[in-house]
Amino acid sequence: MSEHHTHQDRGFETRAIHAGQPADAQTGAVVTPIYQVSTYKQDGVGGLRGGYEYSRSANPTRTALEENLAALEGGRRGLAFASGLAAEDCLLRTLLAPGDHVVIPNDAYGGTFRLFSKVVERWGVEWSVADTSDTAAVRAQLRPNTKVVWVETPSNPLLGITDIAALAAVARGAGAHLVVDNTFASPYLQQPLALGADVVVHSTTKYMGGHSDVVGGALVTSDAELGERLAYHQNAMGAVAGPFDAWLVMRGIKTLAVRMDRHCANAERVAEMLSNHPKVSQVLYPGLPTHPGHEVAAKQMKAFGGMISFRVEGGEEAAVGVCDRAKLFTLGESLGGVESLIEHPGRMTHASAAGSALEVPNDLVRLSVGIEAIDDLLADLRQALG
Ligand SMILES: *Cc1c(COP(=O)(O)O)cnc(C)c1O
């Protein structure tokens, strides 16, 4: 369709800035313009310029982002959606039919669990839950009709770690697709396709966008044929990323590497402080040698990310109190922005999992550690813990 400036042989930071984004042919603009347009003049019936016909099917700003996403994940095809859940919905309706079965993690983003349990199930898709950090537990859930094994690593909100390469072998042996939600790690820290995953899912709302100013989602696959089927469904169902949203995500991605370096460095310091705090009973951070997934994380991730969960002595009320007293850590859902956020998963992001196999402990607090000055972040948490 458009020129192939995928820069596949270049370093990650170079690809983040340039892949899919040659200078504008007409003006030389170094940033891809926001093509805020729905339709395109044809040179005679069917005479499309660069393949553009109607912006649900393709839009040049979205194409730039989609080529960039493919280059960052080392895939053949990237697709950008209106939200992470729109991307997941498109993927599931492309891969599954009534009567199929999927294995989902016992620790997943609440909205992903809701999509399976309240929406996809009504269309005759069976699902079962497994601790995906335990390869044998996943194998035990496989059925002859299993078509998808779904993994989130690090997981939300318990920061569980799954061995992607091991599960890719399990899924392949069962004739199922391995899907990895790479939202927490971002492609800078983890490359699931290179480890054998078939499809990577992102909420680009989080680290990719990085500034808490856009909602978006993405799919990337290294299977060109599957990429075609996904693109067909993306157009047929229509939950595409709009041009301005695509542009904001691209703008965010240019600084992904430097932001992630700081998120990781700050999170390491916060995890260390929390580990030594008397009011904290447990810290869940894959960078800690005591974390059960530490070795696998060290093997498959460049660093351990900016997300930390911890359990507070004194139960639910104490955990809610910490969230309420934090000042610099803003009380709110979402994650992955430059600003630090704090939340109570049991009452906020994971309320929809209450009473299910995905229920989270009620003394749990989740942090998205931002890129502010580390001493300010540590001081705020110390005062919030009291
Ligand atoms: C936020 C999130 C999603 C859903 O993405 P939206 O952009 O909110 O639709 C999926 N997976 C994970 C891990 C998330 O954090």
The ligand as an SDF file (V2000), in Angstrom:
LIG
                    3D

 15 15  0  0  0  0  0  0  0  0999 V2000
   -6.3300   -1.3750   29.8400 C   0  0  0  0  0  0  0  0  0  0  0  0
   -6.0320   -2.7600   29.4610 C   0  0  0  0  0  0  0  0  0  0  0  0
   -6.7630   -3.4270   28.4670 C   0  0  0  0  0  0  0  0  0  0  0  0
   -7.9640   -2.8110   27.7940 C   0  0  0  0  0  0  0  0  0  0  0  0
   -7.6270   -1.7360   27.0000 O   0  0  0  0  0  0  0  0  0  0  0  0
   -8.5850   -0.4510   26.7420 P   0  0  0  0  0  0  0  0  0  0  0  0
   -7.7390    0.4390   25.9200 O   0  0  0  0  0  0  0  0  0  0  0  0
   -8.9430    0.1090   28.0850 O   0  0  0  0  0  0  0  0  0  0  0  0
   -9.7980   -0.9620   26.0290 O   0  0  0  0  0  0  0  0  0  0  0  0
   -6.3750   -4.7080   28.1310 C   0  0  0  0  0  0  0  0  0  0  0  0
   -5.3320   -5.3180   28.7530 N   0  0  0  0  0  0  0  0  0  0  0  0
   -4.6220   -4.7140   29.7130 C   0  0  0  0  0  0  0  0  0  0  0  0
   -3.4830   -5.4330   30.3510 C   0  0  0  0  0  0  0  0  0  0  0  0
   -4.9410   -3.4220   30.1130 C   0  0  0  0  0  0  0  0  0  0  0  0
   -4.2390   -2.8390   31.0930 O   0  0  0  0  0  0  0  0  0  0  0  0
  1  2  1  0
  2  3  1  0
  2 14  2  0
  3  4  1  0
  3 10  2  0
  4  5  1  0
  5  6  1  0
  6  7  2  0
  6  8  1  0
  6  9  1  0
 10 11  1  0
 11 12  2  0
 12 13  1  0
 12 14  1  0
 14 15  1  0
M  END
$$$$
